Amino acid sequence: MRNLLALLILALAMWGGTRHATAAVLPVIELRAGQDGPDVAPFIRFAKLPGGSELPELVPLLDGPLERIEGSTIHFGTPGTKTVVLLRLRNVGTEQGSWILTTGRGSLRQFRMFEAGRNRLDMLVDGTDAQNARQNLGAYQAFSTELVLDPAQEKLILIEFLSENSTYMPLRVETYGSFFKDRRANISMVSGVVVGALTLLLLNFLFFSITGFKEFLWLAVAELF
């Protein structure tokens, strides 16, 4: 009985210590139902993992040195190194709220997103799995996940990624309305570029057929590519 009681006290102490470490290290992104989240950059804490290191346990990660984003642009330094990003979010309103946490990027060599709790990690998005990545990118156009928080509920999000070209990642927390408004704007922009390119292609072929100048043919070929 005494041994059982000691184990229980130890478990509670470890859980309390984890919560204390999280509270001490990570600032909170305060969310309210129906409102977009604030600028995420000041709330981000991250760490670089040397070489091909595996993701460490949560408590050692929180106890280790964590870096901040310098400036308003969310950029994690030189590419080619695995990066771990931590975000702490809480619903400070009086109603349940739903948001979408989006990376703004879908082109990464490696990407995984977890919800952290009690020193365990629950996978939210697995960009290393081709089918899971296709489904996520097809739904959101970038690696993203839905966040549903009750009043006073808190979540700790951990992102692990590796990029060979750029570590720029415009993380945002948005309501569904704002997120899909941005998505429609992106689709409209891409559609406009495609329609404009096709129009120039047809015009160049038309001018070539009328004038016979090869310059228009080469312009049309360039537009095609």
Secondary structure per residue as TSV (DSSP state, phi and psi in degrees):
chain	resnum	aa	ss	phi	psi
A	1	M	-	360.0	-43.6
A	2	R	H	-63.3	-41.2
A	3	N	H	-62.7	-41.1
A	4	L	H	-63.1	-43.0
A	5	L	H	-63.6	-40.5
A	6	A	H	-64.1	-41.5
A	7	L	H	-63.9	-39.6
A	8	L	H	-63.9	-44.4
A	9	I	H	-62.6	-41.2
A	10	L	H	-64.0	-42.2
A	11	A	H	-63.7	-43.0
A	12	L	H	-64.3	-38.7
A	13	A	H	-64.9	-41.5
A	14	M	H	-65.4	-42.3
A	15	W	H	-64.9	-42.7
A	16	G	H	-63.7	-38.5
A	17	G	H	-64.8	-38.9
A	18	T	H	-62.8	-46.2
A	19	R	H	-63.0	-39.3
A	20	H	H	-65.6	-42.5
A	21	A	H	-63.3	-43.5
A	22	T	H	-61.3	-45.6
A	23	A	H	-64.6	-36.2
A	24	A	H	-75.0	-33.3
A	25	V	H	-92.5	-40.2
A	26	L	-	-106.0	124.3
A	27	P	-	-71.8	159.5
A	28	V	E	-102.2	132.0
A	29	I	E	-85.2	112.7
A	30	E	E	-87.3	127.0
A	31	L	E	-119.5	148.9
A	32	R	-	-133.1	139.6
A	33	A	T	-55.7	134.6
A	34	G	T	83.6	0.5
A	35	Q	S	-123.9	142.7
A	36	D	-	-66.5	154.5
A	37	G	-	-71.5	163.6
A	38	P	-	-73.3	179.0
A	39	D	-	-56.7	124.2
A	40	V	S	-78.3	-27.7
A	41	A	G	-49.7	-47.0
A	42	P	G	-66.7	-16.2
A	43	F	G	-97.4	-5.9
A	44	I	-	-79.9	136.9
A	45	R	E	-127.2	140.2
A	46	F	E	-146.6	164.6
A	47	A	E	-141.1	146.5
A	48	K	E	-96.8	135.3
A	49	L	E	-103.1	124.5
A	50	P	-	-67.7	141.5
A	51	G	T	56.0	-137.6
A	52	G	T	-99.1	35.1
A	53	S	-	-58.2	142.2
A	54	E	-	-78.5	160.2
A	55	L	-	-62.3	124.2
A	56	P	-	-75.9	170.0
A	57	E	-	-62.8	155.3
A	58	L	H	-63.2	-47.1
A	59	V	H	-63.1	-48.9
A	60	P	H	-58.9	-34.5
A	61	L	H	-63.9	-44.0
A	62	L	H	-68.8	-32.6
A	63	D	H	-76.3	-20.9
A	64	G	S	-79.2	175.1
A	65	P	-	-70.0	126.4
A	66	L	-	-115.1	140.0
A	67	E	E	-97.4	161.1
A	68	R	E	-111.9	160.8
A	69	I	-	-79.5	128.3
A	70	E	-	-95.1	115.7
A	71	G	S	93.8	-175.3
A	72	S	S	-92.1	-16.5
A	73	T	S	-85.4	127.1
A	74	I	-	-83.6	100.3
A	75	H	B	-140.5	133.8
A	76	F	-	-107.6	28.7
A	77	G	S	86.2	-154.4
A	78	T	S	-65.9	132.1
A	79	P	S	-72.3	169.7
A	80	G	S	96.2	-2.4
A	81	T	S	-121.0	135.0
A	82	K	E	-64.3	134.3
A	83	T	E	-122.4	139.0
A	84	V	E	-115.4	124.6
A	85	V	E	-113.8	136.5
A	86	L	E	-121.1	133.8
A	87	L	E	-134.7	131.2
A	88	R	E	-113.4	124.1
A	89	L	E	-126.2	145.0
A	90	R	E	-143.9	138.6
A	91	N	E	-84.5	108.6
A	92	V	-	-97.7	4.7
A	93	G	S	-86.1	-173.1
A	94	T	S	-103.9	0.8
A	95	E	S	-128.0	154.4
A	96	Q	-	-64.2	141.4
A	97	G	E	-132.4	155.9
A	98	S	E	-126.3	133.8
A	99	W	E	-138.1	168.1
A	100	I	E	-119.8	123.2
A	101	L	E	-92.7	116.0
A	102	T	E	-122.5	143.1
A	103	T	-	-84.1	-21.5
A	104	G	S	75.9	2.3
A	105	R	-	-135.2	147.4
A	106	G	-	-132.3	1.0
A	107	S	-	-111.4	95.8
A	108	L	-	-143.6	145.5
A	109	R	S	-65.3	-38.8
A	110	Q	E	-145.1	138.6
A	111	F	E	-153.7	131.8
A	112	R	E	-143.8	141.2
A	113	M	E	-125.2	133.9
A	114	F	E	-128.1	156.2
A	115	E	E	-102.7	125.1
A	116	A	E	-100.1	140.2
A	117	G	E	-168.1	135.1
A	118	R	T	51.0	42.9
A	119	N	T	62.2	28.0
A	120	R	E	-131.3	155.9
A	121	L	E	-120.3	125.3
A	122	D	E	-104.5	122.9
A	123	M	E	-67.2	129.3
A	124	L	E	-104.3	-46.1
A	125	V	E	-136.8	129.4
A	126	D	E	-118.0	95.9
A	127	G	T	-75.0	-8.9
A	128	T	T	-83.0	-13.0
A	129	D	S	-98.0	118.6
A	130	A	H	-58.5	-44.1
A	131	Q	H	-66.7	-44.7
A	132	N	H	-61.9	-41.8
A	133	A	H	-64.2	-44.0
A	134	R	H	-61.0	-43.2
A	135	Q	H	-63.7	-43.0
A	136	N	H	-67.6	-46.0
A	137	L	H	-68.5	-32.8
A	138	G	H	-66.9	-32.3
A	139	A	H	-82.8	-34.6
A	140	Y	H	-121.9	-11.8
A	141	Q	S	70.9	-6.3
A	142	A	S	-155.7	160.3
A	143	F	S	-63.4	116.7
A	144	S	E	-148.0	163.8
A	145	T	E	-148.8	154.7
A	146	E	E	-85.7	138.2
A	147	L	E	-117.0	122.6
A	148	V	E	-120.5	118.2
A	149	L	E	-127.4	130.3
A	150	D	-	-77.3	164.8
A	151	P	T	-54.1	131.6
A	152	A	T	71.9	-1.3
A	153	Q	-	-74.8	145.8
A	154	E	E	-128.7	145.1
A	155	K	E	-133.9	144.8
A	156	L	E	-112.6	117.6
A	157	I	E	-104.3	132.7
A	158	L	E	-120.5	128.7
A	159	I	E	-118.0	130.9
A	160	E	E	-118.7	124.3
A	161	F	E	-147.6	160.0
A	162	L	E	-140.0	127.2
A	163	S	-	-128.8	141.5
A	164	E	S	-96.0	-10.9
A	165	N	S	-118.9	-39.1
A	166	S	-	-156.9	141.9
A	167	T	-	-103.4	14.9
A	168	Y	B	-67.0	127.9
A	169	M	-	-148.0	94.9
A	170	P	-	-75.1	73.4
A	171	L	-	-62.3	137.0
A	172	R	E	-143.9	152.0
A	173	V	E	-119.1	112.9
A	174	E	E	-129.6	155.6
A	175	T	-	-71.1	165.7
A	176	Y	H	-59.1	-41.2
A	177	G	H	-60.0	-48.2
A	178	S	H	-66.6	-41.3
A	179	F	H	-62.8	-48.1
A	180	F	H	-77.1	-22.0
A	181	K	H	-65.3	-45.1
A	182	D	H	-62.7	-39.1
A	183	R	H	-64.5	-43.4
A	184	R	H	-63.4	-37.3
A	185	A	H	-64.0	-40.3
A	186	N	H	-63.8	-43.3
A	187	I	H	-62.4	-42.3
A	188	S	H	-63.1	-40.1
A	189	M	H	-64.5	-45.6
A	190	V	H	-63.9	-41.8
A	191	S	H	-61.5	-40.8
A	192	G	H	-62.9	-40.9
A	193	V	H	-64.2	-43.4
A	194	V	H	-64.6	-45.9
A	195	V	H	-62.8	-41.7
A	196	G	H	-62.6	-41.7
A	197	A	H	-65.0	-41.9
A	198	L	H	-65.2	-38.0
A	199	T	H	-63.6	-45.6
A	200	L	H	-63.1	-37.3
A	201	L	H	-61.3	-47.8
A	202	L	H	-66.1	-38.6
A	203	L	H	-65.1	-41.2
A	204	N	H	-64.3	-40.5
A	205	F	H	-65.0	-37.8
A	206	L	H	-65.1	-46.7
A	207	F	H	-64.4	-34.9
A	208	F	H	-65.8	-41.6
A	209	S	H	-67.5	-28.3
A	210	I	H	-83.5	-45.8
A	211	T	H	-96.2	-27.3
A	212	G	-	80.0	1.2
A	213	F	-	-72.5	125.9
A	214	K	H	-67.5	-20.7
A	215	E	H	-57.5	-39.7
A	216	F	H	-67.3	-33.6
A	217	L	H	-65.9	-43.8
A	218	W	H	-65.8	-37.0
A	219	L	H	-63.1	-39.1
A	220	A	H	-65.2	-41.8
A	221	V	H	-62.6	-41.5
A	222	A	H	-61.8	-43.0
A	223	E	H	-62.3	-37.8
A	224	L	H	-61.8	-42.3
A	225	F	-	-71.3	360.0
